Amino acid sequence: MKTVCVLGLGYIGLPTASMLATSGYQVIGVDISERVVQTINKGEIHIEEPGLQTMVQAGIASGRLRAQMEPSHADVFIIAVPTPITEQKKADMSFVKSAGTSIVHYLQKGNLVILESTSPPGTCRDLLTPLLEQSGLKVGIDIHLAHCPERVLPGKILHELIHNDRIIGGISPQCAELAKGIYSSFVEGNIFLTDATTAEMVKLIENTYRDVNIALANETAILCEQLGINFWEVVPLANRHPRVHLHSAGPGVGGHCISVDPWFLVEAFPEDTKIIRTARERNDSMPAFVAKKIENLVSNIDNPKIALFGLAYKGNVDDIRESPSLHVYSLLQLKNYTLSLHDPHVKHPPVPLLSEEETLEDADCLVILTAHDEFKKLDPGKVKNWMRNKIVLDTHNILPSDIWTNEGFSIITLGKGK
């Protein structure tokens, strides 16, 4: 199997396509965005990821990687499209359906289809199998279908694609073995084989575990504020226990996985996911909690200007999917405050971004919403010359509060009680 067609050239599809091209495969990358296709074919990238530009350039230059807007005949089809949630917290599988439908015409006997997109349990069996069999080919006999969920961290994708263990679930054992042959060309971690539904569940429960843990951290931070103690002291002390690992608190949970995947389980099993639902609701409530703190901090200021630092959902990436910062921004808009935003990583923002100085000029309150390294290095000596009132809300505990206090700032940190 030498030709691979990757559908979806985003944060997972493009690194995977580049890795396969580097491993010797002829790779056809497919994306519905003309801008994305043109960018890649010029050897450039539309997302921020260390090392990816070099790999894409090498793939394009070698002729092993090309991007286009429609699929072509191939030996292997990898579906790496988004699986977001609707406003009703239901899985939106329209991109997976569209991708599957788009390759039906190109399927030939012996082809392998791999779903990488995180999906509700049963997707390969109940959604993709009947869809692909519209080709007249029988899944598990004429063509092969497997699920190999991605499990990488933005900012470290290329390293983790190689070194992380992978789970591959097949509609049949032979499907899983064939998929293993593809991934073993570049994966140095262990590869474990199972059935497709088990693989789907493994990915969902990995992210659900993290979401529940973060919800516990966020709830603990709220309790610490009420108790007048410091969450950021409680956590490292609690984690000294050999079987405890409490995560960090923050303004909410974003990204395409942790903030989305648990809802797939809640949708499928509404009566049996009480802990999962409660954790999701706690994390989804954090932007409102932060917005309320901001409102209290500027309650005595006429026509306050709020400087928001960070639009990405986590530090040092450009990914804004499900970002808590966007939710905080939307809530503050309802208050008719003057809002200014700054993020040095986000390249295609849905709202206007300003320079650091422009964002802070005459601001009454600076809010750190994303833990970018650049924000950790902010100079309070400069910042105080730009701001009108010296109020800071740090939702990630990344600023040295003693230094900022010495410069005359009133600095409030999420999780620190008075």
N, C-alpha and C positions, 0 to 999 in steps of 0.2 A: 504494500500500500504506500504509494509514493506521492500522491497528490492529495492535499488536504484543503478543504474549503471551510473557512472560519466565518461564521455569520455573527456579526456584531463586533465592532472594532473599538470598544471602549476600554475601561480599566482592566478588564480580564482578557477580552478577545485579542486586542492588539499585542500585549506582551506574550500571550500564548502563540499567536501567529508568528511573531518574530522569533520566539524560541524554537518553534518547529522549523522555520526557514534556516536558522543557524544549525539545526540538527540534520539538515540535508533533504528535507521535504520541499516539494514544490507547493507553495502556499498561495491560495487565492483568498484574500480578505474581502468580506462583503459588508457594506454598511449603507443604510438608507440615506445618510447625509452626504451630499455632494461635496460639501466643504471638507469633511473628514477624509473622503476618498482622495480628493485632490491634494490635501496636505500630506497624506502618507505617500502618495506616488511621487512627491517631490523629495522624499526622504526626511520629512519633518514629522513632528508629532503634535497632537491637539490636546494632550493631557500631560500633566507634570509627573514624571517618574524617573528617578535616577537611573542612568544607563540605558534607558529605552531608546533615546534618539540614536545612539551609536548602533544599536541592533537593527533598528528600522533602516537606517542608512545602508548598513551592510546588506540587509536583505534585498532592498531595492536595487542596489548597485550590482549584486550578484545575479539578479534576475529570478531569484527564488521566491520573492515576495512581490505581490502586486495587489492593488486594491481596486474594487469595482462595485457597482451598485446592484448588480444582479448575480446570483450564483451561477456556477458552471458545473459541468460533469467533474466528478472527483472520486477518489477511492474512499475518502473519509470526510464526513461533514461534522463540524463541531459547532453547536449552538451555544453562543455566549451572549445572549441578549438580556436586557433588563427584565426583572419580574417585580415591579413595584406593587404598592398597595393602593387601593382606591380610598376616597375620603370615608367610605363606610368600613374601612379596615378589611377589605377583601382582596385576595390575590388577583392581580391583573395579569392574566396569562396571554394577553393578546399578542405580545411580541413573540412569545414562544410559538403560538399558533401560526402567526404569520411566517416565521422562519421555517417551521415545519412544512407549511403549505408551499413555500417558495421552492423547496428542494424536491417535492414529490415527482415533478416532471423529469428531474435529472437522476433519480435513483436507478441503479442497475444491480443486478444480482451480485451478491458478494460485498456490497457497500456496508460501511460501518457508520452509524450515526451516534454521536456522543452529545449528551446534554450536559453542559457545564453550569448553566443558569440554576441558581438555587430555586427550588420549586416545592410546592406542597407534596406530601407523601402520596404516591400513586400516580404522579404525573406521567412517568414513562409508560406505565402499564395502561392507564385509563385515558390519557389524552394523546400522547405521541404515537402509541402503537396503532390505534385505529386510524389516525391521521396519515401516518406513513404508509399504511396498507392500502390507501387509496391508489397507490402506484400499481396495485395488482401483485405486489411482492409480499410474502409472509414474513413478519418480524420474528426473528429467532430461527428462521429456516433459510429464507432467501436473502434477507438483509439482517443486519445485526444492530442492536440498540443497547446503549449503556449510559449510565449516569456517573460522571466524575466531577463532583462539586469542587469549585475553587475554594481554597482556604488560605488566602494570602492577605497581607496587610499593605494598604497603600503606603508608598514610600520605601517599601522593601519587597516589592512584587517579584522582581527578577530573581533575587536571592531566594525567596521562599518558593518560587516555582520549581527551583532546582532542589532545594534542601528539605522542604517539608514532606512529611509522609502524605500519601494520597489514598483515598478510598474510591474504589471503582465497583459499581454495582451493575450487573448485566441482567437483561431480560432472561438470558440463559447463561450457564457457566462459560460457554464458548464466546458469547458476546463480551463478557468481562475479560477473558483472556486476550481477545483481539484488541480491546481498548488498552490493556496493559502494555501490549507491544508498542503502541504509539507513545505512551507516556514514559516508558522505560528508556526512550531515546534521549531524554534529557533529565528525568527525575533521578536524583541520587538518594532521596529518602526511600523509606520502605513503601511498597505498594500492596495494599490489602484488598482482596477480592470478596465480594458479597453479592446479594441480589439488589436490584435497582431501588426498590422501596426502602430497604434498609439503608442504602447509601443516602437516599433523600432525607431520611429521618436523622441520620448521623449529622449531616450538615445543619439541619434545623436546630437540633438539640445542642450543638456546639455554641451556636450564637444565642440560643435561649439561656443557656447557663451563664453566659457573660452578661446578658441583659438583666437577669434576675440578680446577679451579684452587684451590678452597677446600681440597680434599684435599691438594694440594701444599703449601699454606700451613700446614695443620695438621701435616703430616709435617715440614715445615721447622722449625716451632716446637718439636716434640719433639726434633729433632736439635740445635737451639740450646740447649735445656736441658741436653742431655748434653755439649755442648761448653763449657758455661759462658759462653755469649755471649747477646746480647739479640736475639731475633727482631724486635722492634719497631724496632731500629736496622738490621738486615739488610734488611728489606723496602723502606723508602724509598730506601736506597742502591741496591739491585738495580733498583728501578723507575726509577732515573735513566737506565737503558738505554732507548733510544727504542722498542724492540720488546718490552719486558718490562712486564707489569702483574700482579704477584702480589697476590692478595687477602689479607684478614686472617684470622688464626686465631681459634678460639673453642671453646666447649664442645661444638660439634656443629652440624649443619645442620637447620633446621626449616622450617616453612611447608608450604603445600600443593603447591609446585612443585618446588623444587630437591631436596628430600629424597625425592621420590616419582617424578618423571618418568623419571630414568635407569633405574629398575627396569623401566619399560615396555619399554625397548630390550633390557635383559638377558633379560627373559622371552621376547621375540620372537626374539632371536638369541643364545642362551646360549653358543654356541661362539665367537662373533665379537665379544664385548664384554668382553674381559679387562681393558682399562684402565678402562672404565666401572664394572665390578663392583668392582675393587680400590679405586677412588676412593670408591665408595659405602660399602664396608666400612670404609675408613679414617675417613670422617666419622661413620658409625654407631658407631664405637668410641670417639669422643671423650668422650661422657658417662661411660663406664667409666673412661677415663683421668683425668677430673676427679674422679670419685668416689674413685678410688684416692689421688689427691693429698690429698683431704680426710681420708681415713682415716689417712694418714701424719702429717698435721698435728696430729691430735687423739689420736694413739696413746698418749700419756702422760697423757691426761686421763680421769678416771673419769666415766662417764655424761655424755659431752659433749653440749652443745646446739649445733646447727648452724643458723645464720640464713641462709636462702636468699633472696636479693634478685633477683626477676625470674622470672616464669612464662611470659611471652610469648616467642615464638621469636626476635624481634628488637626492637630498641629503639623505643620510642615508639609501639607498636601494642598492640592487645589480643588479637591472634591467637595462640592457643596450639596450633594444629594442628602435630603432629609436633615439638613444642618439645623441644629437648635438656634444658631444665630439668626437664621431667616425667620424663625418663629418669634424670637425676641423682637426683631425689627418690626414684624407685622403688628405685634401687640402694642409696641410703642407708637406706631403710626396712628393708632386709634386715639392716642392722647394729644395729638397735634403738637408734639415736641418738634424742635428742629433736630434732625438726625443727620449725622455724617458717618461715613463708613470707610474703613481702610483695611485692605488685606493684600500683602505683597505677593501672595501666591496665586490667587484666583485670576484667571485670564479672561473668562467670559462670564462676568457677573450679571445676574438678573436685575440688579439695582446699581446705581452709579457709585463708583469707588473713587476716593480722593487720595492724595498724598498724605503722608504722616502729618506734616505741618498743617495742611489745609483742613484735615479732619479735626485736629486739636484746637485750631484757632478759635478763640472766644468760647470754647466749650466749658460747660459747668460740671460735667461728669464724664470721666473716662471709664469705659467698661471693657474689660478684657474677656472676650468670648471664645477665643481660640488660642491654644498654647503654642503659637509659633515661636521659634527660637528668637526671631527678630524682636518680639515683644518682651522677652526676658531681658533683653539688653537695652531697653528704653532708658534714657537718661532723664531722671526727674528734674535735674537742673535745667534742662532745655524745655521739658514739658511744661514746667510751671510758668515759663515766660510766654507760652502760647495760650494757656487756658485762662478763663475768667474766674472760675471757682475751682479750687483744688480738691476735688472729690474723685476717688477712684474706687471702682468695684472690680475686684479680681476674682473671677469665677473658677480659676484653676490653681490658685496659690503659686503663681510663677514669679511674682514680684517680691523683692526683699522689702518687707513692710517697714523695717526699722530705717532703712535708707530713705524711703519715700516719706516717712513721717518726719524725719529730720529736715526734709526740704519743705515742710509745711503742709503736706498733704494729709487729708483725712482718708485713710485707706481701709476699705472694708473687704474682707475675704470671705467667700462662700464657705460656710462651715465653721467659722470662728465666731463664738459668742462674745458678747461684750463683757 
